């Protein structure tokens, strides 16, 4: 059987997520609940006209026991939220949002507010023109060297509240034998000031990220093999800009690229591409006192010197290239790999996908690109499915790790590569992400694994900046198992493990792991939840924490 080769060569040659420039345009394909045909195009599934909107209020009681020190604290939680979903011929989307007020029963358990939520929406204005968007509210680690309290209760040292959103149109049309594509994305990300904790004595603070606006525009023209030439042809161009508040950091990138694809058998094709890119990242210096020490504001962030010169943190300007192989033995399996030179060194990217059935989907990607925190989080958010698993587990890593699909052609995705820590500096991100989702009857299984490495860039000899040339690495894994005993009850189990390594002077390796289980039971509009969890993290020999959590909650759904 002859496999029809994909029309979008950019997606084949730059298919790794978060690779920057044209690759980012390729990765930001729609993650809607649509079927993929054998030739790589997308055909809408039969309309499933359904929509739901479920607002709720909830009250709960939480016990957190420090198994290392022997202390225990109690919280009362008051929460309000909404779960919504739409799946129609034109619209696919899901929203899950929760606001929680935490009230401590003692001085050791301070009050606090928590926002957690995810939204992914796609709407077809016409068959060719789509509007897409996404939003995220979660908590994550701020400093990769510090504490790693990965649950939403208990110690909040080194945790920052994150908000991120993006939106924009996507156009896919044809001009004779040529397929034309265009995209625009506007994104915004903001981080609250973290509490400090878990750092070795004498460790200087990092340049804490505040917020950023980013833009991306892409255009592509593609022709299949045999349409206008014996080989497939593709031309792509892209522009990206990211403006961050901390030290007035600015990232700007211009990209243009051409690709060819040559099938050599019914199942194998060779591909090669060459492009030109110009990337420049710059920032201003912080204000300093009479002793030359950087000044910080009330939130611990550097005060920017508005009169200071704009200094270059990273710059590349030149040609890059790669070549690769694509293997598609059947319509369910696709594997590709690309090797070339980019950013002055070897660059490897790849993408593998296997869909055994509508119930079992696996995907893995190798990526390499120059990134900023806001852009990488936007790209990760855009790759999440519009139909995802939502849980009531207040202890799990809700939306700050892996998000698994609740059905469709995508297994879901992980945000760990961006959320391993909140980083202002520009960096080169390289790594591997894998995700698997499986559904059978009333059971759902999700597995995510990955590794990411970041090399950080900043101007040399800037007061207070210690990240220039440094590198950090993260390894992560997450598993989710959900089983419904019936229409009104079920059990969810989560497990995660993270390992962080920073090459900054004096930094210690960080390990965090945990598991939680949650049972829910509904009685009409009234729902009840009981959860237990066990969590551990260590920062070298400095900090070692082991805690257990228990929760009972009642929810009323309107």
N, C-alpha and C positions, 0 to 999 in steps of 0.2 A: 504494500500500500504506500502510495506517495504522500508524504506529509507536506502540506502547503506551508511555506515559510512565512514568518511574521512580516507585516508591512512596516513596522516601526523599528528600523535598524538601530536607532539611538538607544532604544530599550534593550536591544541585544548586546550592543557593544559597551554600554555604560549602565548595565542593569543593576549594579549594586546600589543599595540605598545610601543616602548621605554622602555621595561622592562629589558633590559640588557641581556648579555650572550646568552643562548640558545633562549630566547624569541626574542631577536633581529633577530636571524636567521629566526625564524618563521614569524616574521612580514615582512621581506624583500622579500615577494613573489612578482612575477611580476604583475605590475598594467597595463598590456597591454589590448588592446581592444579585449579580447577573451571571449568566452562564458564559463560559468561554468556549468558543468554537475551535475546531481543530486547526484553523488557519491563524489563530491568535487574535482574531477580531472578537468583539463582544456583542452577543445577541441577548436582548432582553428576555428574561423568563416570562412565562405567562403571568399577567397581573394578579397579585394577591392583595385584593382590596381589604386592607385591615389597618386599623389605627387604634391606639390606646393611650390614655392619659391618666396617670394614677398619682395624684398628690397624696401626701401622708404627713402625719405628725407622730412622734415617737418619744417615749420616755424610757430610760434604762438606768441600771445600777451596775457599776463596774468596780471590781476589786483587783488591785495590782499588788502582787507580793514579790518583794525583792528577796530572792532565794540566796543571794550572796551575803547581804547585810542583815537579813532577817526582818526588815521593815515591811509594812503593808499600808497602802493608802486606798481610799475609797472615793469614787466620783459618782455624781448623778449627771446623766446626760439628757439634755432636751434637744430634740432634733426636728427639723422639717425638711421635706424633700419632695422630689417629683421624679417619676419614671415615665417616659413616653417613648412611643415607637410608631413609625409609619412605614408601610410597605405598599406602594401603589404603582401603577404603570409609570408615573412620572417621578415620584418621590420615594427615596429610601433614606431612612435615618433613625437615629436613636439618641435619647437624652437620658442621662442618669445623674442627678445632682442632689447633694445633701449638705445642709448646714447644721452644725452641731455646736451647742453651747455646753461646755464642760464645767461643772461646779464641784470644786473640791471640798471635802469634809474636814480638812485640816490645813495648816499652814504649809505642810510638805506637799500638798496636792493643790497647786494653784489653779485658778480659773483660766479658761481659754476658749477660743473660737477655732473651729476647724471647718474648712470648705473642701469638699471633695466631689468631683464630678467629671463627666466626659460627655461630649456631644459630637456626633459625626452625621452630616447631612449631605445628600446629593439630590439636586432637583433638575429635571430636564425641561428647559424652556422650549426647546425644539429637539428633534432627533440629533442635531449636530451640536447644539449649544447647551452646556450644563453649567449650573452654579454649584459650587462645593464649599463646604466650610467645616470647621471643627473648633472645639473649645475644650480646655482642660483646666481643672483646679485640683491640686494635689499638694502633698508635702514631700520633701526629699532632703537628702543630706546636702549641706552647703559646702563644707570643707572636706576634701577627700582624706585629709590627715586625721580628722577628728572622730568623735563618737558616731555610732551607727545605730541609733534607736529606730528600727524600721516599723514599729507599730504606732498607732494613732493615740495611744494613751501612755502614761508614765513619763519617763525622762524625755524632755524635748530639746536637750542640748544638741547643737549642730544641725538643727532642723529649720528649714525655710519653707514658707508657704509660696507655692508657685501658681501663677495664672498665665495661660497662653491661649491664643485664638488666631485663626486664619480664615480667609475667605477669598474667593475669586472665581472667574469664569474659565471654562475649558471649551475649546472649539475643535471639532474633528469633522472635516469635510473632504471633498474630492474635487480635483480639476482634471478631468479626463482620467489617465492612468495614474495620476499622482495624488497621493493622500496628503492633505494639508492639516497640520495641527498647530494650535496656539494655546498658551496658558498664561494666566496672570495670578499671582498670589500676593496678598497683603497680610502680614502677620505681626502680632504684638505679643511680647512676653514680659512679665514683671515678677520680681522676687522680693518677698519681704525680708527684712534684716534677720539673720539667724541668731539664736543664742549660741554662745561658745561652749565647748566642752570636749574633753578627751584629747586635747593637744599636749604635747610634751612641753615642759617648762621652758620658757624663753622663745617659743616659736612665734615668729612675726605673723601678723594677719595677712590674708590675701586680699586682692582687689575684688571685693564682694560685688557681684552683679546686681544692678538695680532694675533696669528695664531696657527694651530695645524695640525698634520698629524695623521691619524688613520687607523688601519688595523683590519679587522675581517675575520676569517676563521671558517667555520662550516662544520660538516658532520653529517649525520643522516641515520639510517636504520629503516624501518617501515614495519610491516606486519599487514594485516587486520584481524579482528576476523574470526577465522575458517581457516585461511591460514596455520598456523603452530601450533596454539593453540586455545582453545575455546575463548580466549580474544585477543584483539589487543595488539601488543607489539611494543615498539619504544625505540631506544637508540640514544642519541644525544651527541655531544661534540662540544665545541666552544672555541676559543681564541680571545681576543681583546686587542688592545694596542692603546693608544692615547698619543702623545707627544706634549705638548704645549710650545710655546716660552716664555710666561710670567712665570718667576721664575722657568723655566725648569720643569714645572709640568709633571708628568708621571702617567698615569693610565694603569693598567695591570690586566686582568681578565682571569681565567681559569675555564671552566665549563664542567661538565658531568652530564647526567641525563637519567633516565629510566622511562617509562610510561606504564600503562596498561589501556585498555578501554574495558568495558563490556556492550554491549547492553542489556537492561532489557525489552524493548518493541520495536515495530517497529519505535517508534519516540523518545525514551529516552535512553540515555547511561550514565553510571557512569564512571568516570575516576579518576585516582590517579597517582601521580608521586613523585619521590624522586631524589634528586640530590646533588652533591657536588660542591661547588664553592670556589674559592680563589680570592679575589679582593684586590688590594693594590694601593693606590694613594699616591704619594709623591711629594715633591717639595723642592727647596732650598730657603734660606732666601734672602731678599734684602740687598744690601749694605747699610750701615748707616754712618752718619756723626759723628763728635766728640760728639754731644749731643744725639746720639742714634736714630736720626730721619732717616727714610728710604730715600734713594736717588732715584730720578726719572730722566729719560732722557728728551730730548727736546719734546717728545710727551706725557709726563706725565705718562709713564709706569715705574714700578719699575726696577732698575738696579740689575740684579741677581748677587749674590756673588758666583762666580764659585768655590771658594775654600771651601765654607761652606758645612756642612754635609747635606745629603739628609734626610728630615724629613717626617714622616708619617702623612698624612692628614686624611686618612681613610683606614681601613683594616677589612676584614671579611674573615674567614676561617672555613668552616664547612658544615654541612648537612642542606638542606632545603627541604621542602615537601609541597604538597597541594593535595586537592581532589576537585572534581567538578561534575557538571551535565551538559549534553548537550541535548538540545531539538531541534529536527528538524521535525516539523509536516508536512512539504512539502518541495519541492525542492526550494522554494523561501525564506524560513524562516529558520534561524539558530540562536539560543540563547544559550549561555554557561556562566557559572560562576565558579570561583575557589577560594577557601579559604585555606590558609595555613600559615606557619610560615617561614619568610625570613628576613634577615637583623636584626635578634634579636627581631622581633615584628610581629604582625598580618599583613598578606599581602593578598590583595583581587585583583583579575584581572577578566576581563570578556570581552565578545565580542558578539554583536548582529548585525544581518544583515537581511534586508528584501528588496527583489526586486520584487515589484508588477508587473513590466513589464520592458521592455528595457528603458522605459521613466522615471521610478520612482525607485530610489535606496536610501536606508537609511542604515547607519552604525553607530554604537556607540561602544566605547571601554573604558574600565577601565584599567589603567596601573599602574605599580609600579616597579621602578628599580633605580639602581645607575647609574648616567649619568655624562657625560661631555658635554659642549656646542657643541663641534665639532661632537661628536658621535650622540647626540640627533638630531642635524640638519641634519646629513647624513641620519639617519633613517627616519625622516619626509620627506625629499626630495625623498627618494626611494619609499615611499608610495603614492606619487602623481601620477595621471594618465598620460599616454602617449598621451592623447587626452583631452586637457583642454580648458576652456573658456579664450579667450584673449579679452581685451577691449582697447579702446583708451582713457579711462578716466585717465587723468594725475593727478587728485586729489585723486583718490581712493587708498586704501592700496594695491597697485599692488605687488603681490607675497610676502608680508610680513604678511599676515593673512591667510585666507582660499582660496584655489584654487579649483574650482569646475570643475567636469568632463563635457566634451562636448558630452558625449555619451559612452555607454559601461556598464560594470558590476561594476564600482566603482563610488561612488558619489563625489569623490575628497578627500581632506584632508586639515587640518589646521596646520600651522607652529607656531601658537601662543605659544605653550608650550615651544618651544626653544627660540623664538624671543621676549618673553615678556621683556627680557633684555639680554645684552651680559655678560656672567658670566664666569670667569676663574675657580673658585673653583669647585671641585667635589660636587655633590649634589644628594640627593635621590628625585626623581621626582615621584609624585603620582597625579592622576587626571582622568578626564573624557573628552572624545572628542566625538562629534556627528556631522555628516554631512549628508545632504540630497540634492539630485539633482533631478529636474523634468523638462522634456521637453515635450512640446505639440505644434505641429505645428511650428509656428515661435517664440514661447516664451520659455525662459529658466529661471528656478528659482533655486537658490542655497542658502542653509541655513547652517551655521556652528555655533555651541555652544560648550563651554568648560570651564573647571576649571582645574587649575594646581597648585600644591603646591610643593615648593622646600625647603628642609632642607640642608643647606650648611655646608661643612666640610673643615677645614683648620687646620694646626698645631697650638697649643696654644702658646701664648706669643711670637708671631712673630711681630717685629716692623712694623706698618702700616697695618696689616691685622685685619679687624674688623668683618669678616663674620662668624667665627667659631661658629657653633651651631645656627646661625640665621636662620630664615624661612621667605619666602615670598610667597604670594598667588596671583593668577590672575584669573579673570573671564572675559570671552570674548564672543562676539556674532557678527555675520556678516551675511548680506543678500545681494544677488545679483539678480536683475531682468533685463533680456534682452528681447527685443521684436523687431523683424525685420518687418518694415512696408512693405517691398518689397525687391527685390534683391540688391537695392542700398541705402537703408536708414534704420535707426533703432534708438532705444532709450535704453540706459543702465542706471540703477539706482543702487547705492550702499549705504549701511548703515552699520555702525559699532558702537560698544560700548565696552569699556574696563574699568576694575576696578582693580587697583593694590594696594596690601597691603604689606608693608615691616615691619618686626619686628626689623630692625636695629634701634639702639638708635637714637631718634630725627627725624626719618623718618615720613613723612606725607602720608596719602592715596592719590592716584592719580586716577582721573576720566577723561576719554577722550571719545568723541562721535562725530559722524559726518555723513553727508549724501551728496551725490553728484549725479548729473544727467548729462548725456552726450548724445547729439543728433549728429548723423553723416549722411552725405549725399555724395554719390559718383557721379562724372560726368566722367565716363570713368576711366582713370588713375589718375585723380585729385579727391581728397577727401577733404571734409571740416568737421570740428568738432566744436561744441559749447558746453561748459561745465560750470556748476555753482556748487558751493559747500558751505556748512556751517559747521563750525568746532568749537568745544569747548573742552578745557581741564582745569582742576584745580588741583593744588597741595596743598591740605589742605587749609589753609587760606593764604598761601604765594603767590601763583600765580593763576590768573584767566584770561583766554584768550578766546575771542570769535571773530571769523574772518569769513569773506565771501570771496569767490574767484569766478572769472569769467575768461574764456579762449575762444579765437577763434583761430583756427589753420587751415592751409591748408597743405595737404600732397600730394606728387607726388609719385606714385607707379610705379616702373620700370617693 
